């Protein structure tokens, strides 16, 4: 299993030097299909040139000796923005998304509502019917913001 914290610790100074924030690191797959995803962000967002520059600086760091044991074998590097529908994994992600529409996967179902509050242990969403629901981070297997494209248009006949 890859030590994602070690990868994040190695990549963070490189990302910071570019004026970016390291939003998240994910390592998925195994063997020849291993993918290292590095999500970067900054106030106002990032463009493709910024993402390309980050990838060029991050790649050699991942290949250096300290990470050789952490990332053995081949891998594909993906550097991108967290996007409009961004994953929420850490309490700071949740705090920054307060007021946003979110989709939450909890055991046996998926709920959707507005993220109303977040602390170090849990978060609260307001469901469409106005009911407030507190969910611990441990109970939520996947949470992401939901981008809404504006008012729904009436169906054409």
Backbone as JSON, one array per atom type, in Angstrom:
{
  "sequence": "XXXXXXXXXXXXXXXXXXXXXXXXXXXXXXXXXXXXXXXXXXXXXXXXXXXXXXXXXXXXXXXXXXXXXXXXXXXXXXXXXXXXXXXXXXXXXXXXXXXXXXXXXXXXXXXXXXXXXXXXXXXXXXXXXXXXXXXXXXXXXXXXXXXXXXXXXXXXX",
  "N": [[0.84, -1.19, 0.0], [0.52, 2.21, -0.81], [2.09, 4.98, 0.73], [0.35, 7.61, 1.09], [0.51, 9.97, 2.54], [3.26, 10.42, 2.66], [3.81, 10.91, -0.03], [2.29, 13.24, -0.39], [3.62, 14.96, 1.41], [6.1, 15.2, 0.14], [5.42, 16.44, -2.25], [4.09, 18.8, -1.58], [5.82, 21.12, -0.9], [6.8, 21.78, -3.46], [4.5, 22.4, -4.88], [3.58, 24.57, -3.36], [5.65, 26.4, -3.84], [5.01, 27.18, -6.36], [2.96, 28.84, -5.93], [0.59, 27.62, -5.39], [-2.03, 25.64, -3.86], [-1.92, 22.52, -2.28], [-4.43, 20.48, -2.77], [-5.33, 17.81, -2.62], [-4.12, 14.41, -2.56], [-4.08, 11.37, -4.23], [-3.68, 7.89, -4.56], [-4.24, 5.4, -6.77], [-5.17, 2.13, -7.95], [-2.89, -0.52, -9.01], [0.29, -2.11, -9.65], [1.08, -1.98, -13.09], [-1.0, -0.29, -13.64], [-1.13, 1.77, -11.83], [-2.04, 4.95, -10.56], [-1.14, 8.2, -9.78], [-2.72, 10.81, -8.42], [-2.72, 14.25, -8.24], [-4.14, 16.96, -6.85], [-4.46, 20.34, -7.35], [-4.9, 23.77, -6.37], [-5.89, 27.25, -6.27], [-6.69, 30.56, -5.18], [-9.21, 31.79, -7.18], [-8.87, 29.79, -9.01], [-7.24, 27.42, -11.28], [-5.41, 27.3, -14.38], [-4.83, 25.55, -17.5], [-2.13, 25.86, -18.22], [-0.89, 26.38, -15.78], [-1.4, 23.99, -14.44], [0.07, 22.27, -16.07], [2.69, 23.24, -15.63], [2.93, 22.62, -12.93], [2.82, 19.81, -13.04], [5.2, 19.28, -14.43], [7.09, 20.02, -12.53], [6.46, 18.41, -10.35], [6.76, 15.73, -11.17], [9.64, 14.93, -11.31], [10.21, 14.97, -8.57], [8.71, 12.89, -7.51], [10.1, 10.76, -8.53], [12.51, 10.74, -7.21], [14.98, 9.43, -4.88], [14.01, 9.34, -2.05], [11.28, 8.71, -2.31], [11.25, 6.36, -3.69], [10.83, 3.86, -2.47], [8.26, 4.21, -1.62], [6.67, 4.62, -3.87], [6.91, 2.21, -5.64], [7.76, 0.75, -8.78], [6.07, 1.24, -12.01], [4.02, 4.16, -12.7], [1.28, 6.36, -13.45], [1.15, 9.84, -13.66], [-1.2, 12.19, -12.71], [-2.13, 15.48, -12.78], [-4.28, 17.93, -11.66], [-7.0, 20.31, -11.33], [-9.23, 20.42, -8.5], [-11.76, 20.68, -9.51], [-15.18, 21.64, -10.41], [-17.1, 20.04, -9.17], [-16.0, 19.02, -6.56], [-14.15, 16.66, -4.56], [-14.73, 16.16, -1.09], [-12.75, 15.61, 1.56], [-11.26, 16.15, 3.87], [-11.57, 17.87, 7.07], [-10.98, 20.65, 6.65], [-11.59, 20.95, 3.94], [-14.36, 20.61, 4.02], [-15.13, 22.79, 5.66], [-14.49, 24.96, 4.02], [-16.36, 24.61, 2.04], [-18.82, 25.19, 3.09], [-22.16, 26.14, 2.73], [-22.42, 25.28, 0.18], [-24.01, 23.1, -2.23], [-24.15, 19.64, -1.66], [-23.38, 16.17, -2.25], [-23.78, 13.2, -0.53], [-22.53, 10.09, 0.29], [-23.68, 7.64, 2.29], [-23.89, 4.73, 4.45], [-25.89, 2.52, 2.68], [-27.38, 4.46, 1.29], [-27.69, 7.57, -0.58], [-27.47, 10.97, 0.11], [-28.57, 14.34, -0.42], [-27.93, 17.78, -0.08], [-27.61, 21.06, 1.43], [-24.51, 22.06, 2.59], [-24.17, 22.94, 5.83], [-22.61, 23.32, 8.14], [-19.41, 22.53, 9.61], [-17.12, 20.66, 11.57], [-14.31, 19.35, 13.41], [-15.02, 16.68, 13.68], [-17.44, 16.04, 12.43], [-20.08, 16.9, 10.06], [-22.77, 19.05, 9.0], [-25.74, 18.86, 7.15], [-28.38, 20.46, 5.34], [-31.28, 19.11, 4.35], [-33.36, 18.88, 1.35], [-36.01, 19.05, 2.27], [-35.8, 20.65, 4.46], [-34.94, 19.52, 6.82], [-32.35, 19.13, 9.17], [-29.32, 17.37, 9.16], [-26.82, 15.7, 10.9], [-23.68, 14.33, 10.21], [-21.11, 12.05, 10.76], [-17.65, 12.14, 9.82], [-16.58, 9.62, 9.56], [-18.78, 8.07, 8.92], [-19.47, 8.8, 6.37], [-18.84, 7.76, 3.21], [-18.24, 8.88, 0.78], [-18.07, 12.18, -0.34], [-19.03, 15.0, -2.16], [-18.97, 18.23, -3.74], [-21.76, 19.68, -5.47], [-22.37, 20.92, -8.57], [-24.63, 23.21, -9.84], [-26.37, 23.98, -12.74], [-27.95, 26.27, -12.95], [-31.38, 27.47, -13.13], [-33.87, 25.01, -13.79], [-35.05, 24.37, -17.03], [-38.24, 24.68, -18.59], [-39.86, 21.83, -19.93], [-39.89, 21.2, -23.44], [-42.55, 20.96, -25.79]],
  "CA": [[0.0, 0.0, 0.0], [1.31, 3.43, -0.94], [1.99, 5.96, 1.8], [-0.12, 8.84, 0.46], [1.01, 11.1, 3.33], [4.65, 10.67, 2.24], [3.74, 11.53, -1.35], [1.81, 14.61, -0.18], [4.68, 15.72, 2.07], [7.14, 15.47, -0.84], [4.88, 17.27, -3.32], [3.57, 20.07, -1.06], [6.72, 22.28, -1.08], [6.89, 22.09, -4.89], [3.24, 23.04, -5.22], [3.58, 25.87, -2.68], [6.61, 27.27, -4.52], [4.34, 27.67, -7.56], [1.83, 29.68, -5.51], [-0.61, 26.78, -5.41], [-2.37, 24.86, -2.67], [-2.1, 21.09, -2.5], [-5.79, 20.19, -2.32], [-5.44, 16.4, -2.26], [-3.31, 13.42, -3.27], [-4.72, 10.05, -4.24], [-2.98, 6.86, -5.31], [-5.23, 4.37, -7.09], [-4.69, 1.05, -8.8], [-1.66, -1.2, -8.61], [1.09, -2.61, -10.77], [1.23, -1.06, -14.22], [-2.13, 0.63, -13.75], [-1.12, 2.69, -10.69], [-2.2, 6.36, -10.92], [-0.94, 9.17, -8.7], [-3.48, 12.02, -8.73], [-2.37, 15.4, -7.41], [-5.09, 18.03, -7.1], [-3.93, 21.65, -6.93], [-5.86, 24.84, -6.48], [-5.52, 28.57, -5.75], [-7.78, 31.53, -5.25], [-9.5, 32.11, -8.58], [-8.74, 28.59, -9.83], [-6.01, 27.17, -12.03], [-5.6, 27.06, -15.8], [-4.09, 24.4, -18.02], [-0.69, 26.14, -18.18], [-0.47, 26.22, -14.39], [-1.41, 22.54, -14.16], [1.22, 21.7, -16.79], [3.92, 23.62, -14.91], [2.96, 21.83, -11.69], [3.16, 18.43, -13.4], [6.63, 19.24, -14.77], [7.89, 20.14, -11.29], [6.13, 17.31, -9.43], [7.23, 14.45, -11.7], [10.97, 14.53, -10.84], [10.2, 14.77, -7.12], [8.17, 11.54, -7.26], [11.08, 9.77, -8.97], [13.72, 10.82, -6.4], [15.24, 8.33, -3.95], [13.18, 9.17, -0.84], [9.97, 8.12, -2.61], [11.39, 5.12, -4.47], [10.18, 2.76, -1.75], [6.84, 4.53, -1.44], [6.04, 4.44, -5.17], [7.68, 1.25, -6.44], [7.22, 0.38, -10.08], [5.56, 2.31, -12.87], [2.78, 4.83, -12.33], [0.92, 7.5, -14.28], [0.92, 11.04, -12.86], [-2.28, 13.09, -13.16], [-2.21, 16.71, -12.0], [-5.43, 18.68, -12.11], [-7.78, 21.07, -10.37], [-10.27, 19.56, -7.92], [-12.94, 20.8, -10.35], [-16.4, 22.25, -9.86], [-17.67, 19.05, -8.27], [-14.78, 18.57, -5.91], [-14.29, 15.75, -3.42], [-14.48, 16.7, 0.24], [-12.17, 14.51, 2.33], [-10.71, 16.61, 5.16], [-12.39, 18.92, 7.68], [-10.8, 21.97, 6.03], [-12.36, 20.96, 2.69], [-15.77, 20.81, 4.39], [-15.33, 24.15, 6.15], [-14.45, 25.89, 2.88], [-17.52, 24.37, 1.18], [-20.07, 25.52, 3.77], [-23.05, 26.91, 1.87], [-22.5, 24.61, -1.12], [-24.8, 21.89, -2.4], [-23.27, 18.47, -1.6], [-23.92, 14.82, -2.34], [-23.1, 12.43, 0.5], [-22.8, 8.66, 0.28], [-23.65, 7.03, 3.62], [-24.29, 3.33, 4.29], [-27.2, 2.18, 2.16], [-28.09, 5.5, 0.54], [-27.01, 8.81, -0.91], [-28.3, 12.13, 0.45], [-28.13, 15.57, -1.05], [-28.41, 18.95, 0.63], [-26.68, 22.18, 1.54], [-23.58, 21.92, 3.71], [-24.46, 24.06, 6.73], [-21.56, 23.5, 9.14], [-18.42, 21.44, 9.68], [-16.11, 20.78, 12.62], [-13.26, 18.34, 13.24], [-15.56, 15.32, 13.8], [-18.63, 15.8, 11.63], [-20.62, 18.02, 9.3], [-24.22, 19.11, 9.01], [-26.36, 19.29, 5.9], [-29.81, 20.74, 5.36], [-31.9, 18.37, 3.26], [-34.34, 19.69, 0.62], [-37.25, 19.25, 3.05], [-35.5, 21.54, 5.58], [-34.43, 18.78, 7.97], [-30.89, 19.19, 9.33], [-28.76, 16.05, 9.47], [-25.4, 15.7, 11.25], [-23.05, 13.09, 9.75], [-19.69, 12.0, 11.1], [-16.8, 11.87, 8.66], [-16.4, 8.16, 9.47], [-19.99, 7.47, 8.33], [-19.61, 9.24, 4.98], [-17.79, 7.13, 2.41], [-17.89, 9.77, -0.33], [-18.78, 13.47, -0.33], [-18.53, 15.94, -3.17], [-19.85, 19.35, -4.02], [-22.59, 19.49, -6.66], [-22.51, 22.15, -9.34], [-25.95, 23.31, -10.46], [-26.28, 24.8, -13.93], [-29.01, 27.28, -12.99], [-32.77, 27.0, -13.04], [-34.28, 24.02, -14.78], [-35.92, 24.93, -18.06], [-39.48, 23.93, -18.83], [-39.73, 20.87, -21.03], [-40.53, 21.6, -24.69], [-43.54, 19.99, -26.27]],
  "C": [[0.89, 1.25, 0.0], [1.04, 4.37, 0.22], [1.65, 7.32, 1.18], [0.4, 10.06, 1.21], [2.45, 11.43, 2.94], [4.7, 11.34, 0.88], [3.31, 12.99, -1.2], [2.89, 15.49, 0.44], [5.79, 16.08, 1.08], [6.68, 16.48, -1.89], [4.51, 18.68, -2.83], [4.53, 21.25, -1.22], [6.85, 22.72, -2.54], [5.66, 22.87, -5.32], [3.17, 24.45, -4.61], [4.5, 26.87, -3.37], [6.01, 27.85, -5.81], [3.15, 28.58, -7.23], [0.51, 28.94, -5.5], [-0.83, 26.12, -4.06], [-2.49, 23.39, -3.07], [-3.45, 20.72, -1.91], [-5.91, 18.74, -1.85], [-4.45, 15.58, -3.08], [-4.02, 12.09, -3.14], [-3.84, 9.11, -5.04], [-3.97, 5.73, -5.51], [-4.6, 3.32, -7.99], [-3.43, 0.41, -8.24], [-0.94, -1.7, -9.86], [1.24, -1.57, -11.85], [0.08, -0.07, -14.35], [-2.24, 1.57, -12.54], [-1.17, 4.13, -11.2], [-2.0, 7.19, -9.67], [-1.65, 10.45, -9.14], [-3.12, 13.11, -7.73], [-3.32, 16.52, -7.8], [-4.56, 19.32, -6.52], [-4.97, 22.72, -7.16], [-5.22, 26.15, -6.03], [-6.73, 29.46, -5.88], [-7.99, 31.91, -6.7], [-9.36, 30.93, -9.51], [-7.4, 28.49, -10.54], [-6.34, 26.93, -13.5], [-4.7, 25.92, -16.25], [-2.58, 24.62, -17.99], [-0.13, 25.95, -16.77], [-0.41, 24.74, -14.01], [-0.22, 21.87, -14.84], [2.53, 22.0, -16.09], [4.05, 22.82, -13.62], [3.36, 20.39, -11.98], [4.65, 18.29, -13.71], [7.51, 19.29, -13.53], [7.67, 18.96, -10.35], [6.77, 16.0, -9.88], [8.62, 14.05, -11.21], [11.03, 14.26, -9.34], [9.71, 13.36, -6.78], [9.17, 10.45, -7.63], [12.37, 9.77, -8.15], [13.77, 9.7, -5.37], [14.32, 8.26, -2.74], [11.83, 8.51, -1.11], [10.05, 6.81, -3.38], [10.72, 3.94, -3.79], [8.7, 2.97, -1.56], [6.06, 4.3, -2.73], [6.84, 3.47, -6.03], [6.98, 0.96, -7.76], [6.65, 1.55, -10.85], [4.26, 2.91, -12.31], [2.52, 5.93, -13.36], [0.63, 8.66, -13.34], [-0.2, 11.85, -13.51], [-2.28, 14.3, -12.23], [-3.39, 17.49, -12.55], [-5.99, 19.54, -10.98], [-8.77, 20.11, -9.72], [-11.59, 19.65, -8.68], [-14.12, 21.46, -9.65], [-17.07, 21.32, -8.86], [-16.51, 18.35, -7.57], [-15.05, 17.61, -4.76], [-13.99, 16.49, -2.13], [-13.99, 15.55, 1.1], [-11.73, 14.92, 3.72], [-11.62, 17.69, 5.75], [-12.21, 20.3, 7.05], [-11.5, 22.06, 4.67], [-13.83, 21.27, 2.99], [-16.01, 22.24, 4.84], [-15.35, 25.17, 5.0], [-15.68, 25.75, 1.98], [-18.85, 24.67, 1.86], [-20.88, 26.46, 2.89], [-23.24, 26.28, 0.5], [-23.45, 23.42, -1.08], [-23.83, 20.7, -2.41], [-24.07, 17.19, -1.79], [-23.09, 13.96, -1.41], [-23.51, 10.96, 0.39], [-22.59, 8.14, 1.7], [-24.12, 5.59, 3.46], [-25.74, 3.16, 3.82], [-27.92, 3.25, 1.36], [-27.17, 6.68, 0.23], [-27.98, 9.94, -0.57], [-27.7, 13.37, -0.19], [-28.73, 16.75, -0.29], [-27.36, 20.03, 0.63], [-25.81, 21.97, 2.77], [-23.71, 23.16, 4.59], [-23.35, 24.35, 7.72], [-20.61, 22.31, 9.09], [-17.47, 21.72, 10.84], [-15.1, 19.66, 12.41], [-13.78, 16.91, 13.24], [-16.68, 15.01, 12.82], [-19.03, 17.05, 10.85], [-22.15, 17.94, 9.32], [-24.72, 19.56, 7.65], [-27.84, 19.55, 6.14], [-30.39, 20.08, 4.12], [-32.94, 19.24, 2.56], [-35.64, 19.95, 1.38], [-37.03, 20.11, 4.29], [-34.96, 20.84, 6.82], [-32.91, 18.86, 7.98], [-30.41, 17.8, 9.75], [-27.27, 16.19, 9.74], [-24.84, 14.33, 10.88], [-21.59, 13.13, 10.17], [-18.89, 11.69, 9.84], [-16.63, 10.37, 8.46], [-17.6, 7.49, 8.8], [-20.18, 7.82, 6.86], [-18.49, 8.64, 4.15], [-17.37, 7.98, 1.22], [-18.74, 11.03, -0.24], [-18.15, 14.34, -1.4], [-19.52, 17.07, -3.34], [-20.61, 19.06, -5.31], [-22.76, 20.84, -7.33], [-23.87, 22.14, -10.01], [-25.89, 24.34, -11.58], [-27.4, 25.83, -14.02], [-30.38, 26.65, -12.95], [-33.06, 26.0, -14.14], [-35.24, 24.67, -15.76], [-37.15, 24.06, -18.23], [-39.29, 23.02, -20.03], [-40.48, 21.38, -22.25], [-41.5, 20.51, -25.11], [-43.27, 19.62, -27.68]]
}
